[in-house]
Amino acid sequence: DNHITSYCLSALVIPPTVSATSPFYQLLTMTSLRPLKKCLSLSLLMLLALTCRAATAMSDKATGIPFASALKELTLFGVGVRKKGPIKVYSVGMYCSDTARESLSTISKTADKGKQALSALLNGAKESDTSFVLKMNFKVGAEKMASAIAESVAPRHSSSSEVDSLKGLIFAGVSEKGAAVKGTVLQFDCSPETGVDVSVDGKDQGNVASPGLAKAFCDVYLDDKCVSPALRESILDNCCAP
């Protein structure tokens, strides 16, 4: 029995989405399990854990624009649309850490009318590396696109010079191609340590070294006056307990 159990455990590959501190990891690395049926049960348990916790690729239901399940070491939390009146300007996906996801998974999305989950989401995003990926659905000029994002950040951040720097990076990246045409991808990597990195269509545009600006950028998409309520709703549906 011990030989069979050892063989079965060695055949299991524990994916990186299972934290070393989680109960699932501890269970998967136990060596005292005896019969083969225990090993089978363990495999099924691991599959259940992955089903519950692993991120999956998603598409914005408003635009049909797809988002990959992972971005480097971060995983997809949810997607939503940014609308201006009837116009669906772009879809946005948020990627964040497994630590933040695990924290959300213990909170009901309906607890205290969702306030508890939304607070945990915002705090988790600000305390972790978080990326927002914007995929254009409607053509917007470089100046207008840069100004629109900067104007959303400005009321949430005290340094106008840092907001201007962010605007400049966006403008520089988009103006290279003339405009943010449909299919253009803008990525904002927000770090509580290094600030905000900006890229357009995969090309790095630079960094604004301001942790405060990174937190303000998270507010744009996650606070009570966020520009995409659909994104927040998607995240709670995907990451929180019922």
N, C-alpha and C positions, 0 to 999 in steps of 0.2 A: 504493500500500500504506500509506504513512504517513497519507494522508488517511482511508482506511478505518479504520485503527487508531485515529486520533484521534477519529473519529466514534463508534466502538464504545466507547472508554473514556469519552467524554463521556456516553454513554447509561447507563453503569453508576453506580448510586447506592451508595456505600459506607455501610452502616448503622453507627449508633453503637456497636454491639456489637463492631465490629472496631477494636481499639486502634491508634492511630497509630504505635505502636512495634512492632507485630507484623509478622512476615514477610509475612503476607497483605496488609496495608495497603501495604507497600512494593511488593509485586508489582502490586497493583491500580493504583498511581499511576505505574508505569513508562511512559515515552512512547516507548521505543525498539522496542516490539514491532512487527513488520512485517505479516505477512499476516492476512487475515480469520480464518483457522483458528486463529491465535494468540489472537485476540480471543475466539473461541468457547471455546477451552480455558480462557482466563482467566475467562470467565463461569461455566463449570462448576466451576472451582477455587474461585471465590468462593461458589458455592452449597454446595459441600462444606464450606467453612470455616464458613458460617453454620449448616449442619446440625450440625456438631460442637460449635460454641461457643454458639450462641444458646439462651437459656432458653426453655422452653415451659411453657404452663399445665399444671397437674397436679391430680390428685384423690387424696386419701388413700384408699388401698385398703381401710383398715379401716372407714371411715365413709362414704366416697363424697363427702365435702365437697371442693369445688373451690377452687383457688387460682390467681389470675392469674399470668401469666408475669413481670410486672414491678410494682414499687412505686416510683413516681417514677424515680430514676436507678438503683435497685437491681434485680437480677434474682433470680428464684426458684432456689434451690439444691436444695431438697428439702422433702418433707412427711412427717409422721409422726403417730402417735396418742399421746395421753397417757392411760394406763389407770390405774385404781385398782381392783385386783382384776379382776373380769370386766367392769367398767363402762368404756366408752369415753367419757371425760369430755370431751375436746376434741381437735381436730386442730390441728397447728401447722405453719406454713410458715416457712422462713428465707429472707430476702432479703439479699444482700450485693453487694459490688462486683465489677466485671469483673476487677480486679487480683487479687482473691482467687481468682476462678474460674480465671484463667489459671495461677496458681500451682498449683492443685490438678490441673489438666489434665495436668501434666507428671509426676505421681506415680501409680504403680500402686496401686490400692486394696488389693492383696494384699501389697505390699512390707512386709517385716518384720511380717507378720501384721496389716497395716492400721495399725500404730502410726505409721508415717511420715505417712500420709495424714491420720490423725486429729489428729496434732500440728500439721500444716500448716493444717488446717481451723480448729482452735481459735485458733491464732495469727493467722491471716488474719481471722477474725471479730472478734477483739479489737482488731486494728490498723486495721480499716476501720469505716465506718458499717454497722451490721447491724441489721436489723429482724426481730422475731419476731411473727408474726400468729397469734393463737389464735382459733379458731372453735369455739364451744361445740356439743357434741353431746348434752349432758346438763345438766339444770337444776341449778345450784349457787347457794346463797344468797350475798349480797354479802360478809358477814363471812367465811364459809367459803372463798370464792374468794380473797379478799384475803389471808387467813391462810395458805392453802395455798402461794401463790406466795412470800409473804414467808418462810415456813418453809423453802422450798427455797433461797432466796438467802442467808439468815442464816448458815449454816455456811461459806459461801464468801466472806463479806465481814466485815471487822472492825468496821465502824461500825453499831451497832444503831440509832442515830438515823436514819441514811440508809435502812436497811431499813424502819423504821417510817414514814418519809415515803413510800416506795414503796407500802407497804401502804395508807396513807391515800388516795393518789391512786386506787388500784384500787377501794377501798371506795366512795369518793365517786362514781366513775363508774358502778359497777354498781348501787349503792343507788338511784340516780335512777330506774332501771327496775324496782326491787324485787329482782331476782335476775338472775344470768347465765343466762338461759333459752336454749334451743336456738336457734342462729342469732346470738347475741351475738358481737361481734367485739372482742377486746382486742388492741391493738397496742403493742409496746414497741420504740421506736427507740433503739438503743444507739450512743453515739458516744464514741470515745476522747478527745474534746475537751470535749463538753458534758454527758455523762452519759446519763440515761435520760428519754425523753419517753414519757408514757403517754396513750393515747386509748382511749375505749370507744365503739364504734359510730360511729367517725369524729369524735367530739367530743373535743377536747384537754382533758386533765385537769391537765396541768402537767408540770414537769420536776424531777428530782432531779439537781442539778448535781454529779455525782460520777463521774468516769471510772472509778474503782475499782468502783463499783456496776455500771456498764455491763459491765465485764469479768466481774464475778461473775454477772451475768445470762446472759452467753454461756456461762459454765461450767454453769449449770443445765441447758442443753440440749445441750451439746457435750462435757463432760468424761466421765471413765470411770464416773461415778455419775449420769449424766444421767437426766432424768425421762422421756425418750422415745428409747430406743435405735433405734426405727424411723426417727426423723428423721435420725440420724447415718448409718444404713445407706442411706437414700434419697439423702442428699447424696453419699456416696462412689460410689454406683452411677451417679449423674447427672453428677458433675463430675470424677471421677478417670479416669485411664487404666485399662484392664483389668488 
